[in-house]
Amino acid sequence: MTDIRRTILWVIFGFSLVLLWDQWQLHNGKKATFFPKPQVAASTPAPAAAGASANGVPAASAAVTATPGQVPTSSPAASAVPREKIEVETDVLKLSFDTEGGSLVRSEFTQHRDLVDSKKNMVLLDQSSSRVYMAQTGLIGGDFPTHKAPMTFSGERSLKDGQNELNLRFESAEMNGVKLVKTYTLKRGSYVIDVKHEVVNNGQASVSPQLYMQLVRDGNAPEGESAFYFTFTGPAIYTDAKKYNKVDFKDIEKNSAEIDKSSTNGYVAMVQHYFASAWLLPDGVQRENFVRKVDTNLYAVGMITPVADLAPGQSKIVSNQLYSGPQEEKVLEALTPGLDLVKDYGWLAMLSKPLYWLLDQLHSVLQNWGWSIVALVLLIKIAFYWLNAKAYASMAKMKAINPKIMEMRERLKGNPQQMQQEMMKIYREEKVNPMGGCFPIMVQIPVFIALYWVLLSSVEMRNAPWIGWIHDLSAPDPFFILPLVMTLTTLLQTALNPAPPDPMQAKLMWFMPLIFSVMFFFFPAGLVLYWITNNILSIAQQWMINTRMGVPPQFNLPKFK
């Protein structure tokens, strides 16, 4: 029987090399060989198709005769109302609305810096040459005002001192006797926008319109995203029945997306790393969820809800909310059930959520996210102290008998069968379990993977300083000091572990930290800090146990010929 613990380490090493190769391919603009990323439709902004407006959405043409459940991509011809961009500002938001449809076409966050240029604010929704991402609403079920209908604006454009709310009103002209009035209410300190849709029937006949709310964006990856780790960008739909369901752009392209199409709860969202936008309706309101391709490299996620049967002279108000902001977990949890899931922890959410809670509690005391990471890793190491102690004690025993193993292997190198028998005999006589150092560590791996996702997903790390040269824990170390320290601590850990009996394995075990550390030069500083802290604490405990058991550390490097 071979050394199983070494076999497991080699499997991990091999898998790390595969991941490293894939990420290197992606970094150089090629396709991943083993684990390809979900592909988006194109790498350029949506072009203006024939008869389309510059933003990629087909422009006004003939009158719409949409049937219920169909969101239009064109609308009635524009009236003489001049089109205008309405710039609005609160203490945390700078927004742009288009009087064509009263759509939100740009959202800028004054409390968050851009990932590429830290001197600029973060922009999420946008309508420019490099990005198409908008929030739109309108009516279907007849020739009614859509997100392309001209509207007139009234209201204030900035939040004054002492003012807590800002109301914006967009009113369409009558179409077939139906008028749509949208009122957006912005609140101080909030990324939540209350939206009120008032549908007025001034015609001579009853109508049964439906209200649609959609988020439209191109399929391009956000600028500034690292090629060395993958985060999801695309639509998401949540219902009580199917829970959180991410939809790849390529599935929309193939018309193969599987979603919960009808529900009375949940939300629709567009998600990317750290930020999200979502349309919310109150629970109990019937809605039809959809994803669709709007144009080349342009996709939509949304929902449709019936307004009511409106007799002549009647009106109806549909109230809902639009969230466009950072993925702050506590804020999302309070807003609606399941919205916090846009902060994607993957399959380890059960572990990640309590770890984030503990990290947040530490930050409330320490007031520094970097030191909070250090403190969290310290608490985890304390929690697993006795489990680690067993693992390191087993490793110390293995290291103590390693000279005997090496002598035996050299003596019996021509007789592999007898060598294996003698090795098992030594293990029995010395009461050493080759798996003893492996299992306790394997048990902890899910916890540290969960913590990895907490640090990778938490928007609080963006632009958060630690000490000295580290001004942003979500960005790589600008001087590569932390990755170098991490590499050195990993090499020191290798020195503390028992050397493999096989000389070739012994050499590769020293190369492994160097190869593996390449990725950490491109990882966020917060993740590298977490890894360094874990390494240092592990080294301290292992050094103490080795010394106590009479197995002092040896730093004899293998001979490289």
N, C-alpha and C positions, 0 to 999 in steps of 0.2 A: 504494500500500500504506500503510495506516495504521500508527500506532505500536503494534505488537503488545504491547509491554510495558505500555502504558497500558490496552489492552483487557483484559489479564489482571488488572491491578489493579482495573479496574471490575467484572470478574466476581466477584473476591473481595469487593469492597465490597458489591455487590448481594446476594451470598450472606450476608454478615454482617448486612445489614439484614433479610433474610428470617428468619434465626435470631433476631435481636433481637426482631422482631415476634412470632414464635411464643412466645418465652419471656415476653414481656410479656403475651400472651394467657393463658398458663398462670399467670402470677403473679397475674392478676386473676380466676382461677377459671373461665376460658373454655377452649374447646378450641383447640389449635394449628391454624392454618390450613394450613400446608404440611407440617410434620413432626410429626404428632400423636404424643404419648407412648402406649405401650401402656396401655390402659385396664384398671383393675381392676374387680371386680364391683360394688363399692359403696364409699362413703366413711364408713361407720359400722361399728361392731363387729358381729359376727355376732349376730343376735337369737336368743333361745331359742325354737325352734320348738315346736309342740305336742308335748308329751311329752318335751321336751328339757330338759337341765340348763342352768344359767345360763351356762355357758361355751360354749354353742352346739353342743355334741355331744349327739345324742339320748340321753336318759337311759335308765336300766334299765327294761326292759319284759318281754316274753316271752323264753323261752329262745332262744338263738341256735342256728341249725342251719346254720352257714356251711359252704360247700363250699370245697375247697382253692383258693387264689388269691383268695378274697374276704375282705377285712378287715371285721369287723363294725362297725356304727354303734350297736348296742345290745347289751345283755348280760343275764345272769341277774339276777333280782331281788336287791337288796342284802340281806346278812345282818345280824345284830345287831351286827357289828363297827363301832364308831363311826368315822366319817370324820374324818381329822386331817391338818393340814398340818405336815410335818416340816421345820423350819428347820435348815440345815446351813451351816457356815462354814469356809473355809480361808483362807490368806493372800491369795488373789486372787479367791475366789468366795464369794458368798452365794447358796445354792440353797434352793428350796422344792420338796419332794416331796409328792405327794398319796397318802394311803394307799388311795384308790380307784385301783387298778391299779398303784400304785407309780410313777406318772408324774412326770417332772420338769416342773413347771409355772411355774417362775420361775428366772432366772439373772441375778445382779447382779455386775458386775465392779468390784472395789474400786480397781483401778488405772486406770480409765477414767471420765471424767466424762460426764454426760448432755449431749446436744447442745443442748437447750433451756435447762436449768438447770444451770450448771456447779457448783453447790453439791451436786448429787446425783450418785450413781454411775450409770453406764450400766446399764440393764436391757434385756436382749435377750428371753429367753423370759418370758412373763407370762400371767397369767390374771386379767384385771381388766375393768372396764367399758369401757376404751378399747383394750384389746389382748387378742387370743387367739393364743397361740403356745406350743406344748407339744411335748414329746418323749414318745412313748408306745410301749409294746410289749405283746404278748400272744400268745395261741395261737389258731389256727384249725384247721379240719379236724374239728371236732366240738364238743360242748358243753363247752368248756374255759375256763379263766380268760383273760379279755381285759383290755384297759386300763381296763375298768369294774369289774373284780372287786375286792371288798374284800380288803385285805391288812393284815397286822400287821407293825409295824416293830420292829427291834431294832438296836442299834449306838450309837456315839457321835455327837454332833451338832456337835462343833467340833474343829479340829486344834490339839492342845496344843503348847507349846514343846518342841522336840526330837523331835516326832512327824512322820513323813514321809508317812503314809498314814492314810486314814479309810475304814472299811468300813461300809456301810449295807445292811441286809438287809430285804427285803420278802417276806413269805410269804403265799400265798393259801390258802384252804381247798380241800379236795378237791372237784373237780367231775367227776362220772362217774369217780371214782377217780384223776383227774389233778391234781397239785399243781404250781404254778409258784413258784419261788423266784428272786427277782432280787437280785443283790448288786452294788452300785455301789462302786467303789474310787476315791477322790479322792486326788490326790497334791499335795504342796507345790509351789507355783509353777507348776502346770500347769492348763490348761483342758481337758485330755483326761480323760474319765471311762471307766475300764475297767468293762464291764458283763458279768456272768456270769448267764446264764439256765439254771437247773437245772430240768429237767422230770422229774417223778417219777410213775411209773405204779403206784399202789397198788390198782388195780382188778383185776377178774377176767378181763378180756379185753385182747388186744393193741390198741394205739392207734398212729396215725401222725400226730401233730400237726405243724403248721408254725408257725414263729415269725415274727411280723411286727414290724417296727420302722418307725415313721413319725414325721414331723414335721408337725404340724398348725398352721396359722396363718391369720389373716384376710388379706384382699387389700388392706388399707389400706397406704398409703405410710408409712414411718417418720416420726415427728415430727421437725421441725427440718430436714428436707431442703430445700435451696435449689431454687427454681423456675427458676433460671437455668442449670442444667446437669442432665442426666439420668443417674442411676445405676440399675442394675437391682435390682429387688426381686422375689424369687420362687423357685420350685424350680429345682434343677439336678441333673442326673444325669451321672455320668462312668463310662464303660467304655472298655476298650482299643479296642473296635471303633468306637465313634462319638465317642470323646473327650468333651470338655466340651459339654454340651447344656443350654442355659437354656430354661425353659418358662414362657411368659407365663400369668398367671392367666386371661386371656381365652381362651386355647387350651384350658385345662382346662374352662372354662365351656362351650365349644363342643364338647367331647369330640374335639378335633382335634389334641391334642398327639402328636408323633411322638418316641418314645423307644426305646432299646434295652431291650426288655422282659426279656430273659433273658441272664444273663452269669455268669461265675465270678470277676469282679473289679470294682473300682470302688467308688463310694459314691453316696449320695443326700444332698442338702443343701438347706437354705433359705438364701438369700443376700440380703444387703442391703448398703448402703454401709458399708464398714469392718468388718463383722461377719458371721459365718456359723455355722450349726449343721449337723452332718453325722453320719449313721450310717455306721459303717465295719465291714465284715466282712473277715476274712483272705482274701487271694488264694487261689483254688482252691475256695472254697466256693460252691456253686451258689445263685443267688438269682434271684427274679423282681422286677423293678423296676416301680413303678407311680406314677402321679399320679391324683388323683381329687378330685371335689368332695364334701365331707362334708356341707355345709349351705349356707344362704345366706351368701355372702361368707366361706366357710370351706373351705380346701383342704388336701390332704395330699400329701406325697411320701414314698415308703418302699420297703421291700423285704421279700420273704418268702423264708424259707429252710426247707427240710425239717429237722426235728429228727432223726428216725430212727423205725424200727419198734420200739416199746417193748413188750416182753412184760410180763406182770404181775410186779411187783417190780423192774423195771429202771428206770434213770434215765439221763439224758443231759444234758451241759452244752454249751451253745453260748456261746462267748465272742466279744464284739465290743467296739467302742468308740463313744463318743459325744463329739463335739467341739462345744463351744459357747463361742465366744470371738472375739477380734479376728483379723483377717486378717493375721497376722504371717507374711510369706512364708517365712522360714527354718524356722519351726516347722511350717508346713503341708507344706512340701517333705519334711521328715523324717518326717512322720506316715504318709503313704501317697502313691503316685504320682498326680499330677494334682490333688491337693487344693489346691495353690497357685493353681490356675486360678480358684478362687472370687474371688480378687483379680483382677478382670477388666480386662485391658489392651486388650481388643478385638483388632482385626486387626493391631495393631502390637506384639504381645507379643514378637516376635523382637527388636525394638529396645528395648522398655520394660524387659525383664528385666535386660539388662546395664547399663542406665542406673540402675536401682534398686540393683543390686549396687555400682556405683561410688558412688552417693549414700550407701549404707550404709557403705562403706569410709571415705568422707570424714567421716561422722558419728563413726565410731570414733576418729578423730583429733581432730576439732574439738569434739565433744560438744555441738553445737548444730545443730539441723536447719535453722534459718534461714541460718546461715553456710555450712552444707553445700550448700544450694541455690545460694548465690552462687558457691561454689567450683566446683560442678559446671558451671554455665553458663560460668564462666571457662575451664574445661578444654575444653568443647565449642567455644567461640569460638577457642581456640588451635588445636584440631584442624582447624577450618575456616578458619584465618586466610588462607591463600593463595587459597582459593576466594572468600572474601569480598573479598579485595584486588582480584581481577579484576572482581568485580561493581561495587565502589565506584569503581574506575578507569574503568570504562565509563560509570558515572553521571556522573563528573566530566567526562568528554569531552562527554557529552550536555549537561551544564550549561554548558560552555564555548562550545558552538556555539548555545546556546539563543537569544541575541540575534539571530544571523543567521537562525535559523528564524523567529523572531517577525517580523522585518522582512520576510522573504520572504512570509509568510502575509498580512501586511497589504497588501503590494504586489499580491499575486495573489488576493485574497479573492474576486474576481469570476470567477476561472477555476480551479475546483477541480482539473481534470485537469492543467493546467500546474503548479499548486501541488504536486501529488503528485510530478510528474516532477522539479521543482526540489529537493524535499525529498530524494528518493533521490540526486540528484546531489551535494547537500551531504554526505550520509552517505558516499558513495563518496570524495569528495575529502578529507574529514576522517578517513577510515578509522574510522568509527564504526559499530558494530553495535547497532541498537536493542534487540536481544535480549540483548546482552552483559551487562547488569546484572540480567536476569531469571533466566536459567537457573541460575547458581550459587546464587541464593537459593532457587529452587524445589527444588533438590536437597536442601537442608537442612530443608525443611518437615517431612518425615516424622520427623526426629530430634526436632524441637521439639514436634510433636504427641505423640510417644511420651513425651517428658519431661512434657508436660502431664498425660497419663494416669497417669504414675508419681506425680506430686504429688497428683492428685485421688484416687487409689485408696489411698495409703499411710496406714494407720491411725496410723503413727508421727507424722503431722502433727497428730493430735488433741491439743489441750491442750498442744502443744509451743510454748514461748515463743521469741521471737527477741531483740528488744531493746525496752526502754522500754515503750511502750503495746501492743505486740504480744505477747499472752499465749497466743494460740491460732492457729497457722498454718493450721488447717482452717476457721477462721471468718473472715468479712469484717472488714476493718479497722474498729474501732469509731468512729474519728474520720475515716475516709476520706482519710487522709494519703497512703497508698501509691497509691490510685487517682488522686489528683490529681497526684502525682509522675509516675505512668505516663503520664497525659494530656499533661503538659508535655514529657516526653521524646519522646513520639510526635510532638508538634507540632514539636519541634526537628529530629527526623529528616525531617519533611516539608520543613522549610526547607533542609535539606542536599541534598535530591533536586532534580533538574531540574524546573522548572515545566512543566506541560502547555502546549502551544501554544494550545489552546482556552481562552479566558478562563473559560467556564463550568466546564470541567473543573478549572481552577486553583482556582476558588472552592470547588468541592466537595471537592477534595483537602485543603483546610484544614478543612472541616466533618467529613470522614470520621473523623479521630482523636477528635473530640468525641463523635460519635454512637457509635462503636465502644466508647469508654471507659465508656459508661453501664453496660454489662454488668459491667465490672470493679469497680464499686462494690459488687456483690453476690457477687463471686467470693471464694474463700478467700484469705487474706493471703499464703499460701505461693505460690499461683499468680501473684498480682500481683507479688510479690517477684522471682520468676523472670523475669517479663516486663520489669520495670524493669531488672534486671541485664543482660538481653540488649540492651535499648535503649541503656543507657549505654555498654556495650562497643562496640556497633555505631556509636554516635555518635562515640566516641573514634577508632575506626579510620577511619571515613569522613572525619572532620575532618582527620586526619593526611594521608590520601591526597589530599583536595581541596587542602589547603595545599601539599603537595609538587608537585602538578600545576599550581599557579598559579591555582586556582579557589577563592578564599576564600568562606566561607559568606555568603549573602545572606539577610537576614530581611525582605525587602520583602513585606508581605502584599498579596494581591490587593485591588483596589478593589471594595468591596461597595456597589452602588448600590441 
